[in-house]
Amino acid sequence: MEKIKMQENKECFFCGSNNWIESHHIFGGAYRKKSEKYGLVVELCHFCHNEPPLGVHHNAERMLKLKQAGQQAFEQVYGHKKFMQEFGKNYLEETNDNC
């Protein structure tokens, strides 16, 4: 099984900072272990990870962007059908209209 590499460097996926870096599982909760298994983990600075208003745990638009990036990366390796089997939702069809 090929592990997906979401980033080349250990810097924030959003702002590029290399200070106070934390790992974030793109698909959390019940899918956290699958995120780990497939490499769907990104590095985020603390502010882009866990602080309002831009932290992904407080910002639905940024969270969706991460999930879309994760789905695109996964599908390049394994295809759409496998993504749907593993994660059960197509994030590429979602919009930020309700955010």
Residue pairs with C-beta under 8 A, 6 or more apart in sequence:
1 37
1 38
2 77
3 37
3 38
3 39
4 38
4 39
4 40
4 73
4 74
4 77
5 39
6 13
6 26
6 39
6 40
6 41
6 42
6 69
6 70
6 73
7 13
7 42
7 43
9 18
10 18
10 21
10 43
11 17
11 18
11 21
11 43
12 18
12 21
12 43
12 44
12 45
12 48
13 24
13 42
13 43
13 44
13 48
13 66
14 44
14 45
14 48
14 54
14 62
15 45
15 47
15 48
17 45
17 47
17 48
19 45
20 45
20 46
20 47
21 43
21 44
21 45
21 46
22 43
22 44
22 45
22 46
22 49
22 50
23 41
23 42
23 43
23 44
24 41
24 42
24 43
24 44
24 49
24 56
24 66
25 31
25 32
25 35
25 36
25 40
25 41
26 35
26 40
26 41
26 42
26 66
26 67
26 69
26 70
27 34
27 35
27 40
27 67
27 70
27 87
28 35
31 86
31 87
34 40
34 86
34 87
35 41
35 70
38 74
38 78
38 86
40 70
40 73
40 74
42 66
42 69
44 56
47 54
47 55
48 54
48 55
48 56
48 62
49 55
49 56
49 57
50 56
50 57
50 58
51 58
52 58
52 59
53 59
54 62
55 62
56 62
56 63
56 66
57 63
60 96
60 99
61 96
61 99
64 91
64 94
64 96
64 99
67 91
68 91
68 92
68 94
70 91
71 83
71 87
71 90
71 91
71 92
72 92
74 82
74 83
74 86
74 87
75 82
75 83
80 90
83 90
84 90
